[in-house]
Every structure is written in C-alpha cells, then in structure tokens.
Amino acid sequence: MTDPTTPSPTDAAADVSLPCVMVFNTNDPSGAGGLAADVTAMSSASVHVLPVLTGTWVRDTTEIHDHIAFDEEAVSDQARCALEDIPVAAFKVGFVGSPENLAAIAEITTDYANVPVVTYMPDLSWWDELAIDTYLDACVELLLPQTTVLVGNHSTLCRWLLPDWEGDKPPPPREVARAAAVHGVPYTLVTGFNAADQYLESHLASPETVLASARYERFEATFSGAGDTLSAALCALIAGGSDLQAACAEALTYLDQCLDAGFQPGMGHAVPDRLFWAHDETDGAAPGDAEDSPESAIDPDDFPLDTTRH
C-alpha cells in the first residue's frame, strides 16, 4: 500500500524543475568538443540538455580528418519531436555540418523567436575551402539573424566577418561586434584576443561598446574543445536566468577551471575537464554555485578588471 504522505514521482518532478536547453552540434568521438562538451558543461550548470545530433567528426585529439553530416530532415525531426513535448529556455548551435542543416535549424529558431540563441563558430581550417565558404555564407544569411550571442575566437571571427580589414593592427573586439551586428547579432563574445605575449583577453561587445573584458595568462598546453565548453556554459547560464554579463563572467571562470584541470587523454591536444568540480569536493564548483566558488572566480561586478589564468 502506498503511503499517502509520500510524494509521487510526478509531484517530485514538478517541485524540482531544471531549465531545458536544446543543442545542435556534431558528435566528437574524441570527447574533446561537440555534443560531449555541451552535455557535460551544461549539466554542470544544472540544466537539462536536449541534444540534437547533426553528424559526426572523424577525428582524434590531434586533428579533424573528416566530417559526416546528417541530412536536414533527420536533424529537423529530432528537434521538432522534442520541442513538441518540452519547452526550452535557450538554443545553442555549434558546428552542424552543412548549409541544409543550418537552414533547418534557422527555421526552428524562427518559430521560437523569444528563445535566446547562442551560436559558436569554431575554426574550420581543416575543411575544404569551398565547403567553408558555402557554410559561412549560409550561416550569415540564415542563422546570424536569429543569434543572440555569437561566440568565437578572435582570429576565426576576423577571417570570417572582416576579411578585407586593412588596419595596421588586428580588428579590436568592438569592430568584430559591429561586423556581426550588420547581420543581426546584438552581442558578440570574442575570445583569444592577443593582448600581449603572456596574455589573452576575452571581450563581450555590442556595436556600441565593449560591455566587459577579462584577461587570461596563457597556458602552455594546446586544448581542443575550449570554445564548445565556453559557449555551452554561457548558454546554460542564460537559460538558468543569469543576465548576460553575469553569465559571461561565470562561464569564463568555469572554462578557466576546466582548462586548469585539463588532461591529455591521448597523444594529441589536451582536453578540458568539464567535471573537475565532481572529483574533489574542496576545489571548485559548478557554474552558478556562487557560495562555493573559489576566491579566484570572476565577480560579475568586477568583471572588466579581473584577471584569471587561461
């Protein structure tokens, strides 16, 4: 006989509800980036992930050898089926493999116009030049008008959005944000800006101003999956209700800790440890756990002045 005072599983689920985020990304069999990064980083920020598989890389920790894309109908069917059942608080779009998949995703995000979209653009230099151009053109036309925050490395975004830049110095982050805004993007998080030999900077910018900046001391190791990790954490924190500046601060702190705890699983690049907080109860915390954050974490109020290790 059931104890009437014991909550049913349905009642318990109603009392503890996690924000849900839909992610469009490719599979990474090395575990460095792709959907593996999204699921672990977002779960660390206490959101429920709806992963939509768009294809798979053929890769190891050293390099990407090839990519196999799903057809757009398979991508759309996965997403539509889940969305008819589960409301989402945000979308994240990583590398999805083809212009056709970008079109399918853009159609979906258009139908959910009030849901924020975080788009991450990785380095595509491993790909065929014609395929890169076709993919980027489709992204500009179809996805950027739906994007709330664009995330990418400074050099990657400059090559894409400012190919004809003629200045003596590399484009500053605000110029990158302006170039993105031409295509409808209100905010751009530019990472890996070379501030000095020893430091890299990340800047959250709009066309009007740089909203926040953070400086990092360079790590000697080369990492795979850092961009997916950062963009996933940022998207999850936005879905959880954080304002954009606070979400950026917390996501950058989380990435810094993931890299600091990173490891080399194979013979190639190092991989961020996105579950570092689960290994040692005394060190670190998941994104959003402000009370347990180490003293080195970025305080959103001090974000423009803070310095962390990257």
C-alpha positions in Angstrom: 0.0 0.0 0.0 1.3 3.5 -0.9 1.8 5.9 1.9 -0.4 8.9 1.1 2.1 11.3 2.7 4.9 10.3 0.3 5.1 12.5 -2.8 4.6 10.7 -6.1 7.4 10.8 -8.7 5.2 13.2 -10.7 4.9 15.6 -7.7 8.6 15.5 -7.0 9.4 16.2 -10.7 7.1 19.2 -10.6 8.8 20.6 -7.5 12.3 20.3 -8.9 12.3 21.6 -12.5 15.5 22.3 -14.5 15.6 24.7 -17.4 15.9 22.9 -20.7 18.3 23.8 -23.5 18.3 22.4 -27.0 21.8 21.9 -28.6 22.5 21.4 -32.2 26.0 20.0 -32.6 28.1 17.2 -34.1 29.5 14.2 -32.4 33.1 14.3 -31.4 34.4 10.7 -30.9 37.5 12.0 -29.0 35.2 13.6 -26.4 37.0 16.9 -26.7 34.2 19.0 -28.1 30.9 18.7 -29.9 27.9 17.2 -28.1 30.1 15.7 -25.4 31.3 19.1 -24.4 27.8 20.5 -24.5 26.2 17.9 -22.3 28.9 17.8 -19.6 29.3 21.6 -19.5 25.6 22.3 -19.4 24.9 19.6 -16.9 27.5 21.3 -14.7 25.4 24.4 -14.8 22.2 22.5 -13.7 20.3 22.5 -16.9 18.6 19.6 -18.8 20.1 19.1 -22.2 18.2 18.2 -25.4 21.0 17.1 -27.7 20.2 17.1 -31.4 22.9 15.2 -33.4 23.7 16.8 -36.7 26.6 14.5 -37.8 29.9 13.3 -36.7 33.6 14.2 -37.0 36.1 11.6 -37.8 38.8 12.9 -35.5 41.3 12.2 -32.7 42.8 14.6 -30.2 45.3 15.8 -32.7 43.2 16.8 -35.7 39.9 16.5 -37.6 40.2 14.1 -40.5 36.7 14.3 -41.9 33.0 15.1 -41.1 29.9 13.2 -42.0 26.7 15.3 -41.9 23.2 14.0 -41.2 20.6 15.2 -43.7 18.4 18.1 -42.7 15.2 16.1 -42.3 16.9 13.9 -39.7 18.0 17.0 -37.8 14.7 18.7 -38.0 12.7 15.6 -37.0 14.8 15.1 -33.9 14.3 18.7 -32.8 10.6 19.1 -33.6 9.7 15.9 -31.8 11.4 17.0 -28.6 10.1 20.6 -28.8 6.5 19.4 -29.1 7.0 17.8 -25.7 9.4 20.0 -23.8 9.7 23.8 -23.6 13.2 25.2 -23.9 14.8 28.2 -22.3 17.6 28.6 -24.9 19.2 27.1 -28.0 22.9 26.5 -28.7 24.2 26.0 -32.2 27.7 24.5 -32.8 29.1 23.1 -35.9 26.2 21.4 -37.8 28.0 20.2 -41.0 26.0 21.6 -43.9 24.1 24.7 -45.2 21.0 22.5 -45.3 21.2 21.8 -41.6 21.7 25.5 -40.9 18.5 26.2 -42.9 16.6 23.6 -40.9 17.8 25.0 -37.6 17.2 28.6 -38.6 13.6 27.7 -39.4 13.2 26.1 -36.0 14.7 29.1 -34.1 12.5 31.4 -36.1 9.4 29.6 -34.8 10.7 30.2 -31.2 11.6 33.8 -31.7 11.6 34.7 -28.0 14.1 32.0 -27.1 17.7 33.2 -27.0 20.2 31.6 -29.4 23.9 31.2 -28.7 25.9 30.4 -31.8 29.5 29.1 -31.6 31.7 29.3 -34.7 34.8 27.0 -34.5 37.9 27.1 -36.6 37.1 25.4 -39.9 40.5 25.5 -41.4 40.6 21.7 -41.5 37.8 21.7 -44.1 37.8 22.2 -47.9 37.9 25.9 -48.8 34.8 25.8 -51.0 32.9 24.0 -48.2 34.0 26.6 -45.7 32.8 29.5 -47.9 29.4 27.8 -48.5 28.9 27.0 -44.9 29.8 30.5 -43.7 27.7 32.2 -46.3 24.7 30.1 -45.2 25.4 30.9 -41.5 25.5 34.7 -42.3 22.2 34.5 -44.3 20.2 32.1 -42.2 21.5 31.8 -38.6 23.1 35.0 -37.6 19.8 37.0 -37.9 18.4 34.5 -35.2 21.5 34.7 -33.0 21.5 36.5 -29.6 25.2 35.9 -28.8 27.9 34.9 -31.2 30.9 33.2 -29.6 34.2 32.7 -31.4 38.0 33.1 -31.3 39.2 36.5 -32.4 41.2 35.2 -35.4 38.3 32.9 -36.6 35.7 35.7 -36.4 38.0 38.2 -38.1 38.8 36.0 -41.0 35.0 35.4 -41.4 33.4 38.7 -40.7 36.2 41.2 -41.6 38.1 39.5 -44.4 39.1 42.9 -46.0 40.4 44.5 -42.9 43.2 46.8 -43.8 44.2 48.3 -40.5 47.8 48.1 -39.2 46.6 46.2 -36.1 44.1 43.4 -35.9 40.5 44.5 -35.6 39.5 45.3 -32.0 36.6 43.3 -30.5 34.2 46.2 -31.0 34.8 46.1 -34.7 34.1 42.4 -34.7 30.9 43.0 -32.9 29.9 45.7 -35.4 30.6 43.3 -38.3 28.4 40.7 -36.6 25.7 43.3 -36.0 25.4 44.0 -39.7 23.9 40.5 -39.9 21.6 40.9 -36.9 23.7 39.8 -34.0 23.3 42.1 -30.9 26.2 40.7 -28.8 29.5 39.0 -29.6 31.9 37.3 -27.2 35.3 37.5 -28.8 37.9 35.1 -27.2 41.6 34.7 -27.6 42.4 38.3 -28.3 46.2 38.8 -28.2 46.7 41.5 -25.6 50.4 40.7 -25.0 52.8 37.9 -25.3 51.8 36.5 -22.0 48.1 37.2 -22.0 44.9 36.5 -23.9 41.7 38.5 -23.5 38.0 37.9 -23.9 35.6 40.7 -24.7 31.8 40.8 -24.6 30.9 43.6 -27.1 28.0 45.2 -28.8 28.2 47.5 -31.8 28.2 50.5 -29.4 30.6 49.4 -26.7 32.7 46.7 -25.0 30.5 45.6 -22.2 33.1 43.6 -20.3 36.6 42.2 -20.6 38.7 39.6 -18.9 42.4 38.8 -19.2 44.0 35.4 -19.0 47.5 34.2 -18.6 48.4 31.8 -21.4 48.6 28.1 -20.8 51.4 26.3 -22.5 49.2 23.4 -23.5 47.0 23.4 -26.6 43.4 22.5 -26.0 40.6 21.0 -28.1 37.0 21.8 -27.1 37.5 25.0 -25.2 35.1 27.0 -27.4 32.3 24.5 -27.2 32.8 24.3 -23.5 32.6 28.1 -23.0 29.6 28.6 -25.3 27.7 25.7 -23.7 28.3 27.1 -20.2 27.2 30.6 -21.3 24.0 29.3 -23.0 23.2 27.2 -19.9 23.6 30.1 -17.5 21.5 32.4 -19.7 18.8 29.6 -19.7 19.1 29.5 -15.9 18.1 33.2 -15.6 21.5 34.9 -15.4 21.9 38.3 -17.1 24.3 38.3 -20.0 27.2 40.0 -18.2 27.0 37.7 -15.2 26.6 34.6 -17.4 29.8 35.6 -19.3 31.7 36.1 -16.1 30.6 32.7 -14.7 31.2 30.9 -18.0 34.7 32.3 -18.3 35.5 31.4 -14.7 34.2 27.8 -15.4 36.3 27.5 -18.6 39.4 28.7 -16.7 38.9 26.0 -14.1 38.2 23.4 -16.8 41.4 24.2 -18.5 43.4 24.4 -15.3 42.2 20.8 -14.5 42.6 19.7 -18.1 44.3 16.5 -19.1 45.8 14.7 -22.2 43.8 11.5 -22.8 45.7 10.6 -26.0 48.8 11.6 -28.0 47.4 14.9 -29.2 45.9 18.0 -27.6 44.7 18.4 -24.0 41.0 18.3 -23.2 39.1 20.5 -20.7 38.0 18.6 -17.6 34.4 19.9 -17.5 33.6 17.8 -14.5 36.5 19.0 -12.4 34.2 20.0 -9.6 32.9 16.4 -9.2 36.4 15.0 -8.5 37.4 17.0 -5.4 34.7 18.3 -3.1 37.1 21.0 -1.7 38.1 22.5 -5.1 35.9 24.5 -7.4 32.2 24.4 -8.0 29.8 24.0 -10.9 28.7 27.2 -12.7 26.1 29.0 -10.7 27.2 27.8 -7.3 28.4 31.2 -6.1 28.7 30.3 -2.5 31.2 27.5 -3.3 33.2 29.5 -5.9 36.9 29.8 -5.2 38.3 33.3 -4.5 39.9 33.5 -7.9 36.4 33.3 -9.6 35.4 36.3 -11.6 32.9 38.5 -9.8 30.4 39.9 -12.3 30.7 43.3 -10.6 34.5 43.4 -11.1 34.4 41.6 -14.5 36.1 44.3 -16.6 39.1 44.5 -14.3 39.6 40.9 -13.3 42.5 38.7 -14.3 42.4 34.9 -14.4 44.5 32.1 -15.8 43.5 30.7 -19.2 
